[in-house]
Amino acid sequence: MEETKVHKKVEEIFRREFSNVPKLNEDISSKDIADWDSLRHVMLITEIEKEFGISFDLEDMLSMSTFGEICLNVSKKIQ
């Protein structure tokens, strides 16, 4: 899947999970989205896993702290 398609799908999930999402860029993190706490992070990753038919281990899940890192890890998993 093309990287731009991954970004678009992940962005759609972000917009479903968080109420006030600013314009997303690679560096957006939980510091920039008020609703993005540890529970929401797990929920976000779970929705991404369902959407793409992939799974992350706990270490991977905890290491992804920005929109860009999440997209990169999704791209790696689906290749």
MMTF fields as JSON, N, C-alpha, C and O atoms, coordinates in Angstrom:
{
  "mmtfVersion": "1.0.0",
  "mmtfProducer": "UNKNOWN",
  "numBonds": 315,
  "numAtoms": 316,
  "numGroups": 79,
  "numChains": 1,
  "numModels": 1,
  "chainsPerModel": [1],
  "groupsPerChain": [79],
  "chainIdList": ["A"],
  "bondAtomList": [4, 2, 8, 6, 12, 10, 16, 14, 20, 18, 24, 22, 28, 26, 32, 30, 36, 34, 40, 38, 44, 42, 48, 46, 52, 50, 56, 54, 60, 58, 64, 62, 68, 66, 72, 70, 76, 74, 80, 78, 84, 82, 88, 86, 92, 90, 96, 94, 100, 98, 104, 102, 108, 106, 112, 110, 116, 114, 120, 118, 124, 122, 128, 126, 132, 130, 136, 134, 140, 138, 144, 142, 148, 146, 152, 150, 156, 154, 160, 158, 164, 162, 168, 166, 172, 170, 176, 174, 180, 178, 184, 182, 188, 186, 192, 190, 196, 194, 200, 198, 204, 202, 208, 206, 212, 210, 216, 214, 220, 218, 224, 222, 228, 226, 232, 230, 236, 234, 240, 238, 244, 242, 248, 246, 252, 250, 256, 254, 260, 258, 264, 262, 268, 266, 272, 270, 276, 274, 280, 278, 284, 282, 288, 286, 292, 290, 296, 294, 300, 298, 304, 302, 308, 306, 312, 310],
  "bondOrderList": [1, 1, 1, 1, 1, 1, 1, 1, 1, 1, 1, 1, 1, 1, 1, 1, 1, 1, 1, 1, 1, 1, 1, 1, 1, 1, 1, 1, 1, 1, 1, 1, 1, 1, 1, 1, 1, 1, 1, 1, 1, 1, 1, 1, 1, 1, 1, 1, 1, 1, 1, 1, 1, 1, 1, 1, 1, 1, 1, 1, 1, 1, 1, 1, 1, 1, 1, 1, 1, 1, 1, 1, 1, 1, 1, 1, 1, 1],
  "groupList": [{"groupName": "MET", "atomNameList": ["N", "CA", "C", "O"], "elementList": ["N", "C", "C", "O"], "formalChargeList": [0, 0, 0, 0], "bondAtomList": [1, 0, 2, 1, 3, 2], "bondOrderList": [1, 1, 2], "singleLetterCode": "M", "chemCompType": "L-PEPTIDE LINKING"}, {"groupName": "GLU", "atomNameList": ["N", "CA", "C", "O"], "elementList": ["N", "C", "C", "O"], "formalChargeList": [0, 0, 0, 0], "bondAtomList": [1, 0, 2, 1, 3, 2], "bondOrderList": [1, 1, 2], "singleLetterCode": "E", "chemCompType": "L-PEPTIDE LINKING"}, {"groupName": "THR", "atomNameList": ["N", "CA", "C", "O"], "elementList": ["N", "C", "C", "O"], "formalChargeList": [0, 0, 0, 0], "bondAtomList": [1, 0, 2, 1, 3, 2], "bondOrderList": [1, 1, 2], "singleLetterCode": "T", "chemCompType": "L-PEPTIDE LINKING"}, {"groupName": "LYS", "atomNameList": ["N", "CA", "C", "O"], "elementList": ["N", "C", "C", "O"], "formalChargeList": [0, 0, 0, 0], "bondAtomList": [1, 0, 2, 1, 3, 2], "bondOrderList": [1, 1, 2], "singleLetterCode": "K", "chemCompType": "L-PEPTIDE LINKING"}, {"groupName": "VAL", "atomNameList": ["N", "CA", "C", "O"], "elementList": ["N", "C", "C", "O"], "formalChargeList": [0, 0, 0, 0], "bondAtomList": [1, 0, 2, 1, 3, 2], "bondOrderList": [1, 1, 2], "singleLetterCode": "V", "chemCompType": "L-PEPTIDE LINKING"}, {"groupName": "HIS", "atomNameList": ["N", "CA", "C", "O"], "elementList": ["N", "C", "C", "O"], "formalChargeList": [0, 0, 0, 0], "bondAtomList": [1, 0, 2, 1, 3, 2], "bondOrderList": [1, 1, 2], "singleLetterCode": "H", "chemCompType": "L-PEPTIDE LINKING"}, {"groupName": "ILE", "atomNameList": ["N", "CA", "C", "O"], "elementList": ["N", "C", "C", "O"], "formalChargeList": [0, 0, 0, 0], "bondAtomList": [1, 0, 2, 1, 3, 2], "bondOrderList": [1, 1, 2], "singleLetterCode": "I", "chemCompType": "L-PEPTIDE LINKING"}, {"groupName": "PHE", "atomNameList": ["N", "CA", "C", "O"], "elementList": ["N", "C", "C", "O"], "formalChargeList": [0, 0, 0, 0], "bondAtomList": [1, 0, 2, 1, 3, 2], "bondOrderList": [1, 1, 2], "singleLetterCode": "F", "chemCompType": "L-PEPTIDE LINKING"}, {"groupName": "ARG", "atomNameList": ["N", "CA", "C", "O"], "elementList": ["N", "C", "C", "O"], "formalChargeList": [0, 0, 0, 0], "bondAtomList": [1, 0, 2, 1, 3, 2], "bondOrderList": [1, 1, 2], "singleLetterCode": "R", "chemCompType": "L-PEPTIDE LINKING"}, {"groupName": "SER", "atomNameList": ["N", "CA", "C", "O"], "elementList": ["N", "C", "C", "O"], "formalChargeList": [0, 0, 0, 0], "bondAtomList": [1, 0, 2, 1, 3, 2], "bondOrderList": [1, 1, 2], "singleLetterCode": "S", "chemCompType": "L-PEPTIDE LINKING"}, {"groupName": "ASN", "atomNameList": ["N", "CA", "C", "O"], "elementList": ["N", "C", "C", "O"], "formalChargeList": [0, 0, 0, 0], "bondAtomList": [1, 0, 2, 1, 3, 2], "bondOrderList": [1, 1, 2], "singleLetterCode": "N", "chemCompType": "L-PEPTIDE LINKING"}, {"groupName": "PRO", "atomNameList": ["N", "CA", "C", "O"], "elementList": ["N", "C", "C", "O"], "formalChargeList": [0, 0, 0, 0], "bondAtomList": [1, 0, 2, 1, 3, 2], "bondOrderList": [1, 1, 2], "singleLetterCode": "P", "chemCompType": "L-PEPTIDE LINKING"}, {"groupName": "LEU", "atomNameList": ["N", "CA", "C", "O"], "elementList": ["N", "C", "C", "O"], "formalChargeList": [0, 0, 0, 0], "bondAtomList": [1, 0, 2, 1, 3, 2], "bondOrderList": [1, 1, 2], "singleLetterCode": "L", "chemCompType": "L-PEPTIDE LINKING"}, {"groupName": "ASP", "atomNameList": ["N", "CA", "C", "O"], "elementList": ["N", "C", "C", "O"], "formalChargeList": [0, 0, 0, 0], "bondAtomList": [1, 0, 2, 1, 3, 2], "bondOrderList": [1, 1, 2], "singleLetterCode": "D", "chemCompType": "L-PEPTIDE LINKING"}, {"groupName": "ALA", "atomNameList": ["N", "CA", "C", "O"], "elementList": ["N", "C", "C", "O"], "formalChargeList": [0, 0, 0, 0], "bondAtomList": [1, 0, 2, 1, 3, 2], "bondOrderList": [1, 1, 2], "singleLetterCode": "A", "chemCompType": "L-PEPTIDE LINKING"}, {"groupName": "TRP", "atomNameList": ["N", "CA", "C", "O"], "elementList": ["N", "C", "C", "O"], "formalChargeList": [0, 0, 0, 0], "bondAtomList": [1, 0, 2, 1, 3, 2], "bondOrderList": [1, 1, 2], "singleLetterCode": "W", "chemCompType": "L-PEPTIDE LINKING"}, {"groupName": "GLY", "atomNameList": ["N", "CA", "C", "O"], "elementList": ["N", "C", "C", "O"], "formalChargeList": [0, 0, 0, 0], "bondAtomList": [1, 0, 2, 1, 3, 2], "bondOrderList": [1, 1, 2], "singleLetterCode": "G", "chemCompType": "PEPTIDE LINKING"}, {"groupName": "CYS", "atomNameList": ["N", "CA", "C", "O"], "elementList": ["N", "C", "C", "O"], "formalChargeList": [0, 0, 0, 0], "bondAtomList": [1, 0, 2, 1, 3, 2], "bondOrderList": [1, 1, 2], "singleLetterCode": "C", "chemCompType": "L-PEPTIDE LINKING"}, {"groupName": "GLN", "atomNameList": ["N", "CA", "C", "O"], "elementList": ["N", "C", "C", "O"], "formalChargeList": [0, 0, 0, 0], "bondAtomList": [1, 0, 2, 1, 3, 2], "bondOrderList": [1, 1, 2], "singleLetterCode": "Q", "chemCompType": "L-PEPTIDE LINKING"}],
  "groupTypeList": [0, 1, 1, 2, 3, 4, 5, 3, 3, 4, 1, 1, 6, 7, 8, 8, 1, 7, 9, 10, 4, 11, 3, 12, 10, 1, 13, 6, 9, 9, 3, 13, 6, 14, 13, 15, 13, 9, 12, 8, 5, 4, 0, 12, 6, 2, 1, 6, 1, 3, 1, 7, 16, 6, 9, 7, 13, 12, 1, 13, 0, 12, 9, 0, 9, 2, 7, 16, 1, 6, 17, 12, 10, 4, 9, 3, 3, 6, 18],
  "groupIdList": [1, 2, 3, 4, 5, 6, 7, 8, 9, 10, 11, 12, 13, 14, 15, 16, 17, 18, 19, 20, 21, 22, 23, 24, 25, 26, 27, 28, 29, 30, 31, 32, 33, 34, 35, 36, 37, 38, 39, 40, 41, 42, 43, 44, 45, 46, 47, 48, 49, 50, 51, 52, 53, 54, 55, 56, 57, 58, 59, 60, 61, 62, 63, 64, 65, 66, 67, 68, 69, 70, 71, 72, 73, 74, 75, 76, 77, 78, 79],
  "secStructList": [7, 7, 2, 2, 2, 2, 2, 2, 2, 2, 2, 2, 2, 2, 2, 2, 2, 7, 1, 1, 7, 7, 7, 7, 7, 6, 6, 7, 5, 6, 6, 6, 7, 6, 6, 7, 7, 2, 2, 2, 2, 2, 2, 2, 2, 2, 2, 2, 2, 2, 2, 2, 6, 7, 7, 7, 7, 2, 2, 2, 2, 2, 2, 7, 7, 5, 2, 2, 2, 2, 2, 2, 2, 2, 2, 2, 2, 2, 7],
  "xCoordList": [0.854, 0.0, 0.892, 1.908, 0.501, 1.278, 1.286, 0.324, 2.38, 2.535, 1.44, 0.957, 1.049, 0.007, -1.335, -2.111, -1.614, -2.855, -2.824, -3.837, -1.666, -1.517, -1.777, -2.536, -1.15, -1.332, -2.811, -3.329, -3.471, -4.875, -5.754, -6.615, -5.539, -6.335, -6.055, -6.98, -4.787, -4.436, -5.039, -5.526, -5.008, -5.607, -7.114, -7.653, -7.785, -9.222, -9.481, -10.439, -8.635, -8.784, -8.538, -9.278, -7.516, -7.257, -8.488, -8.878, -9.088, -10.244, -11.459, -12.285, -11.579, -12.668, -12.414, -13.347, -11.165, -10.823, -10.711, -10.994, -10.305, -10.082, -11.002, -11.204, -11.56, -12.556, -11.955, -12.546, -10.835, -10.244, -8.847, -7.843, -8.803, -7.515, -7.098, -7.819, -5.934, -5.436, -4.976, -5.069, -4.49, -3.927, -2.78, -1.839, -2.872, -1.873, -0.609, -0.651, 0.514, 1.812, 2.615, 2.162, 3.773, 4.582, 4.893, 5.06, 4.972, 5.418, 4.292, 4.567, 3.044, 1.92, 2.009, 2.174, 1.897, 1.982, 0.876, 0.029, 0.903, -0.114, -0.066, -1.053, 1.048, 1.157, 0.279, -0.11, -0.026, -0.781, -2.276, -3.062, -2.665, -4.061, -4.504, -4.045, -5.396, -5.798, -6.347, -6.076, -7.11, -7.729, -6.76, -7.117, -5.564, -4.622, -3.882, -2.784, -4.5, -3.86, -3.494, -3.644, -3.025, -2.546, -3.667, -3.443, -4.857, -5.966, -6.364, -6.592, -6.449, -6.799, -5.721, -6.021, -4.487, -3.4, -3.635, -3.52, -3.963, -4.232, -5.429, -5.401, -6.475, -7.658, -7.32, -7.792, -6.508, -6.087, -5.327, -5.626, -4.357, -3.552, -4.423, -4.233, -5.366, -6.274, -7.108, -7.287, -7.61, -8.387, -7.524, -7.984, -6.284, -5.354, -5.07, -5.044, -4.861, -4.616, -5.799, -5.608, -7.013, -8.214, -8.301, -8.555, -8.091, -8.21, -7.236, -7.594, -6.008, -4.971, -4.734, -3.953, -5.397, -5.203, -3.805, -3.219, -3.27, -1.921, -1.986, -3.039, -0.872, -0.81, 0.581, 1.587, 0.593, 1.84, 2.038, 1.073, 3.285, 3.536, 3.574, 3.609, 3.568, 3.484, 4.629, 4.422, 5.83, 6.996, 6.824, 7.111, 6.352, 6.1, 5.032, 5.173, 3.967, 2.846, 3.314, 2.923, 4.139, 4.615, 5.65, 5.809, 6.347, 7.396, 6.837, 7.527, 5.609, 5.016, 4.371, 3.317, 4.995, 4.481, 4.058, 3.553, 4.261, 3.829, 3.04, 3.108, 2.302, 1.56, 2.509, 2.204, 3.641, 4.619, 5.156, 5.291, 5.464, 5.97, 4.916, 5.227, 3.674, 2.591, 2.464, 2.396, 2.433, 2.32, 3.491, 3.305, 4.686, 5.882, 5.796, 6.097, 5.385, 5.275, 4.172, 4.321, 3.079, 2.022, 2.554, 2.349, 3.234, 3.789, 4.736, 4.705, 5.571, 6.506, 5.762, 6.156, 4.692, 3.934, 3.198, 3.054, 2.73, 1.912, 2.716, 2.152, 4.004, 4.826, 5.162, 5.848],
  "yCoordList": [-1.185, 0.0, 1.238, 1.292, 2.206, 3.441, 4.171, 4.11, 4.857, 5.598, 6.653, 6.862, 7.311, 8.337, 7.726, 8.349, 6.517, 5.83, 5.434, 5.531, 4.991, 4.662, 5.914, 5.869, 7.032, 8.286, 8.684, 9.106, 8.543, 8.94, 8.072, 8.588, 6.762, 5.867, 6.109, 6.131, 6.289, 6.551, 7.891, 8.017, 8.877, 10.176, 10.028, 10.638, 9.236, 9.002, 8.399, 8.777, 7.467, 6.84, 7.866, 7.906, 8.692, 9.765, 10.647, 10.984, 11.017, 11.921, 11.258, 11.939, 9.936, 9.219, 9.118, 9.217, 8.922, 8.681, 9.951, 9.931, 11.046, 12.282, 13.378, 13.534, 14.137, 15.145, 16.389, 16.923, 16.853, 18.088, 17.82, 18.065, 17.318, 17.008, 18.176, 18.552, 18.748, 19.82, 19.218, 18.009, 20.057, 19.552, 18.619, 19.011, 17.393, 16.395, 16.55, 16.771, 16.425, 16.346, 15.275, 14.726, 14.978, 13.878, 14.005, 12.995, 15.232, 15.457, 15.606, 15.778, 15.545, 15.666, 14.534, 13.369, 14.892, 13.896, 14.156, 15.03, 13.392, 13.54, 14.931, 15.372, 15.61, 16.977, 17.951, 19.003, 17.583, 18.464, 18.15, 18.962, 16.98, 16.551, 16.264, 15.306, 17.101, 17.026, 15.662, 15.201, 15.011, 13.718, 12.539, 11.436, 12.743, 11.646, 11.312, 11.81, 10.464, 9.978, 8.504, 7.978, 7.845, 6.468, 5.511, 4.621, 5.675, 4.811, 5.042, 4.088, 6.296, 6.61, 6.12, 5.76, 6.108, 5.608, 4.127, 3.697, 3.361, 1.934, 1.748, 0.895, 2.539, 2.455, 2.823, 2.176, 3.855, 4.277, 3.156, 2.829, 2.58, 1.517, 0.3, -0.353, -0.015, -1.137, -0.925, -1.851, 0.279, 0.591, 0.509, 0.048, 0.952, 0.865, -0.599, -0.979, -1.409, -2.838, -3.486, -4.266, -3.165, -3.716, -3.277, -4.093, -2.004, -1.447, -2.094, -2.379, -2.324, -2.826, -4.335, -4.9, -4.994, -6.429, -6.777, -7.767, -5.951, -6.147, -6.155, -5.887, -6.459, -6.332, -5.864, -6.181, -5.108, -4.594, -5.204, -5.425, -5.479, -5.922, -4.687, -3.556, -4.91, -3.826, -2.833, -1.622, -3.341, -2.469, -1.527, -0.333, -2.082, -1.244, -0.203, 0.971, -0.65, 0.245, 1.438, 2.576, 1.17, 2.232, 3.137, 4.291, 2.626, 3.434, 4.422, 5.367, 4.218, 5.101, 6.291, 6.157, 7.443, 8.6, 9.764, 10.771, 9.634, 10.694, 10.076, 8.873, 10.919, 10.49, 9.852, 8.8, 10.478, 9.967, 8.596, 7.726, 8.398, 7.099, 6.012, 4.886, 6.36, 5.389, 4.997, 3.811, 5.984, 5.697, 4.856, 3.918, 5.195, 4.45, 2.987, 2.082, 2.765, 1.397, 0.615, -0.584, 1.267, 0.595, 0.197, -0.937, 1.107, 0.811, -0.379, -1.228, -0.453, -1.569, -2.891, -3.917, -2.856, -4.081, -4.629, -5.844, -3.752, -4.226, -4.561, -5.036, -4.323, -4.63, -6.091, -6.531],
  "zCoordList": [0.0, 0.0, 0.0, 0.694, -0.774, -0.86, 0.471, 1.236, 0.732, 1.978, 2.153, 3.266, 1.074, 1.182, 1.573, 2.297, 1.101, 1.48, 2.955, 3.648, 3.43, 4.847, 5.68, 6.648, 5.307, 6.04, 6.073, 7.107, 4.94, 4.856, 5.76, 6.472, 5.731, 6.576, 8.057, 8.869, 8.409, 9.808, 10.245, 11.369, 9.37, 9.7, 9.942, 10.865, 9.13, 9.335, 10.71, 11.385, 11.123, 12.442, 13.539, 14.522, 13.387, 14.359, 14.513, 15.631, 13.412, 13.449, 14.087, 14.696, 13.954, 14.636, 16.133, 16.93, 16.517, 17.923, 18.754, 19.952, 18.141, 18.884, 18.378, 17.174, 19.321, 18.951, 18.299, 17.36, 18.75, 18.218, 17.668, 18.336, 16.449, 15.833, 14.951, 14.027, 15.237, 14.359, 13.032, 12.824, 12.156, 10.897, 11.262, 11.952, 10.794, 11.167, 10.338, 9.127, 11.031, 10.382, 11.094, 12.098, 10.6, 11.133, 12.626, 13.309, 13.134, 14.506, 15.532, 16.72, 15.101, 16.041, 17.059, 16.697, 18.335, 19.407, 20.425, 20.239, 21.486, 22.54, 23.18, 23.768, 23.073, 23.603, 22.82, 23.328, 21.569, 20.679, 20.62, 20.132, 21.113, 21.077, 22.509, 23.132, 23.017, 24.425, 24.836, 25.945, 23.964, 24.303, 24.25, 24.664, 23.758, 23.53, 24.829, 25.077, 25.646, 26.858, 26.655, 25.552, 27.694, 27.529, 27.121, 26.3, 27.674, 27.294, 25.844, 25.1, 25.443, 24.056, 23.089, 21.951, 23.538, 22.691, 22.386, 21.239, 23.415, 23.223, 22.294, 21.407, 22.493, 21.642, 20.2, 19.266, 20.016, 18.691, 17.978, 16.829, 18.656, 18.054, 17.756, 16.729, 18.627, 18.404, 17.139, 16.348, 16.953, 15.747, 14.498, 13.454, 14.597, 13.468, 13.133, 11.963, 14.157, 13.942, 13.222, 12.289, 13.653, 13.005, 11.55, 10.664, 11.311, 9.957, 8.978, 7.835, 9.427, 8.535, 8.664, 7.899, 9.62, 9.806, 10.279, 9.842, 11.182, 11.712, 13.229, 13.808, 13.873, 15.332, 15.742, 15.108, 16.809, 17.374, 18.74, 19.471, 19.092, 20.456, 21.363, 20.88, 22.646, 23.615, 23.458, 23.542, 23.231, 23.076, 21.881, 21.973, 20.758, 19.572, 19.873, 19.529, 20.518, 20.815, 21.652, 21.396, 22.638, 23.525, 22.865, 23.263, 21.871, 21.233, 20.212, 19.829, 19.772, 18.763, 19.452, 20.074, 19.345, 20.083, 19.191, 19.686, 17.882, 16.958, 15.808, 15.558, 15.13, 13.951, 12.935, 12.373, 12.705, 11.745, 12.115, 11.255, 13.394, 13.848, 13.678, 13.293, 13.968, 13.805, 12.338, 12.017, 11.446, 10.01, 9.51, 8.735, 9.952, 9.553, 9.987, 9.209, 11.232, 11.741, 11.049, 10.815, 10.722, 9.96, 8.6, 8.166, 7.918, 6.598, 6.646, 5.755, 7.664, 7.809, 7.996, 7.442, 8.777, 9.063, 7.854, 7.715, 6.977, 5.868, 4.614, 3.629, 4.642, 3.467, 3.41, 2.487]
}
